[in-house]
Amino acid sequence: MLLDAARALSHSLAKLEFPAPVAHVYDQHQYAWAPYEAYVTRYGTGAKRVVLLGMNPGPFGMMQTGVPFGEIAAVRDWMGIRAPVDKPQREHPRRPIEGFDCKRSEVSGRRLWGWAAQRFGAAERFFADWFVLNYCPLAFLEASGRNFTPDKLPAALLGKVYEASDRHLAAALTALAPEWAIGIGAFAEKRIRAVLECDLVDGAVARRVRVGQILHPSPASPAANRGWAEAAEAQLAALGVRAGT
């Protein structure tokens, strides 16, 4: 179900046209489908106690590996996933897709998956009860190569992105039936709440899911740079979410 929902999301988003300053749009569900399929097939089956939701891909993580917060070393060595990655239809020369050969590190992914490895040990232990998704698989780049965040899109177009992404999130929450759905950052928490308040999610699942938020591990966040793992641990503890074995 998760893979079908991801394919449907990609198909819906492919119909949209994005105006300047967006110059390039990368959809990992198109050119990096193989590792994402491996990620879901290996770790995304069955019900989960906690689902963590990010926003959209980072340049040296999911943009390269197709896996949410996909720091290459974590995906390859901790999760045991390595699969072919193609090129987007229109590649920006300053944002090349090198797949698992990329030498750069995604700080957000290194923090998130590093924490998971420290707290749970083997990847199988983490994914037995937890899963990580991204709300939108698209990365937007300006002509300069600078990242363009989806919240800056024109309102009507942003609404269409939300509509497609909400359907995907609803399908994922229905399939995973978590006790907790936790946004990694305020934006993700808002989208979770919006989806649960509409009629897209199975009613029994929607009534069961509790919603929370943890700090985003981005290096652009001063709070995350002061100790993201400690802050996230404190937030999970305040929510009453047990982390680790």
C-alpha positions as CSV (number, residue, x, y, z in Angstrom):
1,M,0.0,0.0,0.0
2,L,2.8,2.4,0.8
3,L,4.5,1.9,-2.5
4,D,1.2,2.3,-4.4
5,A,0.5,5.5,-2.6
6,A,4.0,6.8,-3.4
7,R,3.6,6.0,-7.1
8,A,0.2,7.8,-7.1
9,L,1.7,10.8,-5.4
10,S,4.6,11.0,-7.9
11,H,2.1,10.7,-10.8
12,S,-0.1,13.5,-9.4
13,L,2.8,15.8,-8.8
14,A,4.2,15.2,-12.3
15,K,1.2,17.0,-13.8
16,L,2.0,20.3,-12.0
17,E,4.0,23.1,-13.6
18,F,6.1,25.2,-11.3
19,P,6.8,28.9,-12.2
20,A,10.0,30.9,-11.6
21,P,12.0,31.2,-9.4
22,V,11.7,27.4,-9.5
23,A,14.0,26.2,-12.4
24,H,14.4,22.5,-11.6
25,V,12.2,20.0,-9.9
26,Y,13.6,16.7,-8.6
27,D,11.2,13.8,-7.8
28,Q,13.1,11.1,-6.0
29,H,10.1,8.7,-6.5
30,Q,11.0,8.8,-10.2
31,Y,14.8,8.7,-10.5
32,A,15.6,7.1,-7.1
33,W,12.7,4.7,-6.9
34,A,14.9,1.5,-6.4
35,P,16.3,2.4,-3.0
36,Y,13.0,3.8,-1.8
37,E,11.3,0.6,-2.8
38,A,13.9,-1.4,-0.9
39,Y,13.4,0.9,2.1
40,V,9.6,0.4,2.2
41,T,9.8,-3.3,1.4
42,R,12.3,-4.0,4.1
43,Y,11.2,-1.7,6.8
44,G,7.7,-0.4,6.1
45,T,5.5,-3.4,6.5
46,G,3.0,-4.0,9.3
47,A,1.7,-1.6,11.9
48,K,4.1,0.9,13.6
49,R,4.0,2.5,17.0
50,V,5.6,5.8,15.9
51,V,5.7,7.4,12.5
52,L,8.1,10.4,12.1
53,L,7.3,12.8,9.2
54,G,9.8,15.2,7.5
55,M,9.0,17.8,4.9
56,N,10.9,17.4,1.6
57,P,14.3,16.1,0.5
58,G,17.7,17.5,1.3
59,P,20.5,17.8,-1.3
60,F,22.8,15.2,0.1
61,G,20.3,12.9,1.7
62,M,17.0,11.9,0.1
63,M,17.9,13.6,-3.2
64,Q,20.8,11.2,-3.5
65,T,19.4,8.0,-2.0
66,G,15.6,8.3,-2.3
67,V,15.3,7.4,1.4
68,P,13.8,10.1,3.8
69,F,16.7,11.9,5.6
70,G,18.8,9.6,3.5
71,E,22.3,10.2,4.8
72,I,24.3,7.9,2.6
73,A,26.4,6.1,5.2
74,A,23.2,5.4,7.3
75,V,21.2,4.1,4.4
76,R,24.1,2.0,3.0
77,D,25.7,0.7,6.2
78,W,23.1,0.8,8.9
79,M,20.0,0.0,6.9
80,G,21.9,-2.2,4.4
81,I,20.3,-0.6,1.4
82,R,22.2,0.2,-1.8
83,A,20.4,0.3,-5.1
84,P,20.8,2.0,-8.5
85,V,19.9,5.7,-8.7
86,D,19.2,7.4,-12.1
87,K,19.3,11.1,-13.0
88,P,16.4,13.5,-12.9
89,Q,15.0,14.5,-16.3
90,R,16.6,18.0,-16.0
91,E,19.6,18.0,-13.7
92,H,21.0,21.3,-12.3
93,P,24.8,21.4,-12.9
94,R,25.3,22.6,-9.3
95,R,23.1,19.9,-7.8
96,P,24.3,16.7,-9.5
97,I,22.7,13.4,-8.5
98,E,25.5,11.0,-7.8
99,G,23.5,8.5,-5.8
100,F,25.5,6.4,-3.3
101,D,28.7,7.7,-4.8
102,C,28.0,11.2,-3.4
103,K,30.8,12.2,-1.0
104,R,28.8,14.9,0.8
105,S,27.0,14.3,4.1
106,E,23.4,15.3,5.0
107,V,23.6,16.8,8.4
108,S,19.9,16.4,9.2
109,G,20.0,12.7,8.2
110,R,23.3,12.1,10.1
111,R,21.7,13.4,13.2
112,L,18.4,11.6,12.9
113,W,19.7,8.2,11.9
114,G,22.7,8.5,14.2
115,W,20.3,9.0,17.1
116,A,18.2,6.0,16.0
117,A,21.3,3.8,15.7
118,Q,22.5,4.9,19.2
119,R,19.2,4.4,20.9
120,F,18.0,1.2,19.2
121,G,21.2,-0.5,17.9
122,A,20.3,-2.5,14.8
123,A,18.1,-0.9,12.2
124,E,15.7,-3.8,12.5
125,R,15.0,-2.9,16.1
126,F,14.2,0.7,15.2
127,F,12.0,-0.2,12.3
128,A,10.1,-2.9,14.3
129,D,8.0,0.0,15.9
130,W,9.1,3.2,14.1
131,F,9.1,4.4,10.5
132,V,10.2,7.7,8.8
133,L,8.4,9.3,5.9
134,N,8.6,12.6,4.0
135,Y,5.6,14.6,3.3
136,C,6.6,15.6,-0.3
137,P,9.2,13.9,-2.5
138,L,9.9,17.0,-4.5
139,A,13.0,19.1,-4.3
140,F,12.8,22.6,-5.8
141,L,15.8,24.4,-7.1
142,E,16.2,28.0,-8.3
143,A,18.4,28.8,-11.3
144,S,21.3,29.5,-9.0
145,G,21.0,26.0,-7.5
146,R,19.6,27.4,-4.3
147,N,16.9,25.4,-2.5
148,F,13.4,26.7,-2.8
149,T,11.1,25.7,0.0
150,P,7.5,24.6,-1.0
151,D,5.8,27.0,1.4
152,K,6.9,29.8,-0.9
153,L,4.9,28.5,-3.9
154,P,1.8,30.4,-5.1
155,A,-1.1,29.6,-2.9
156,A,-3.2,27.8,-5.6
157,L,-0.2,25.7,-6.7
158,L,0.8,25.0,-3.1
159,G,-2.8,23.8,-2.5
160,K,-2.4,21.2,-5.3
161,V,0.9,20.0,-3.8
162,Y,-0.8,19.7,-0.4
163,E,-3.8,17.8,-1.9
164,A,-1.6,15.2,-3.5
165,S,0.8,14.9,-0.5
166,D,-2.1,14.7,2.0
167,R,-3.6,11.8,0.1
168,H,-0.2,10.0,0.3
169,L,0.1,10.8,4.0
170,A,-3.4,9.6,4.7
171,A,-2.8,6.3,2.9
172,A,0.5,5.8,4.9
173,L,-1.2,6.5,8.2
174,T,-4.0,4.1,7.4
175,A,-1.5,1.4,6.4
176,L,0.8,1.9,9.4
177,A,-1.9,2.6,11.9
178,P,0.5,4.3,14.4
179,E,-0.1,5.2,18.0
180,W,1.9,8.4,17.4
181,A,2.5,10.5,14.3
182,I,5.2,13.0,15.1
183,G,6.2,15.9,12.9
184,I,9.9,16.6,12.5
185,G,9.4,20.3,12.7
186,A,6.3,22.5,12.9
187,F,5.3,22.2,9.2
188,A,5.1,18.4,9.3
189,E,3.1,18.5,12.5
190,K,0.6,20.9,10.9
191,R,0.2,18.6,7.8
192,I,-0.4,15.6,10.1
193,R,-3.1,17.4,12.0
194,A,-4.7,18.6,8.7
195,V,-4.9,15.1,7.3
196,L,-6.3,13.6,10.5
197,E,-9.0,16.2,10.7
198,C,-10.3,15.5,7.2
199,D,-12.0,12.3,6.0
200,L,-9.0,10.8,4.2
201,V,-7.9,8.6,7.0
202,D,-9.8,5.6,8.2
203,G,-11.9,6.8,11.2
204,A,-10.7,4.2,13.7
205,V,-7.1,5.0,12.8
206,A,-7.7,8.8,13.0
207,R,-9.2,8.5,16.4
208,R,-6.3,6.4,17.7
209,V,-3.4,8.5,16.4
210,R,-1.8,11.0,18.8
211,V,0.2,13.9,17.3
212,G,3.3,15.6,18.4
213,Q,6.4,17.5,17.2
214,I,10.2,17.3,17.7
215,L,12.8,19.7,16.7
216,H,14.0,19.5,13.1
217,P,17.7,18.4,12.9
218,S,18.6,21.0,10.2
219,P,22.0,22.7,10.7
220,A,20.1,25.9,9.9
221,S,18.4,25.6,13.3
222,P,20.5,27.1,16.2
223,A,18.6,25.0,18.7
224,A,19.5,21.8,16.7
225,N,23.1,22.8,16.6
226,R,23.2,23.1,20.4
227,G,22.3,19.4,20.7
228,W,19.6,18.0,18.5
229,A,19.5,14.5,20.0
230,E,19.2,15.8,23.5
231,A,16.4,18.2,22.5
232,A,14.5,15.5,20.6
233,E,14.8,13.1,23.5
234,A,13.4,15.7,25.9
235,Q,10.5,16.4,23.6
236,L,9.7,12.7,23.1
237,A,9.8,12.2,26.9
238,A,7.4,15.1,27.4
239,L,5.0,13.5,25.0
240,G,5.4,10.1,26.7
241,V,6.9,8.4,23.7
242,R,9.4,5.7,24.7
243,A,12.5,5.6,22.5
244,G,15.0,2.7,22.5
245,T,15.0,-0.9,23.5
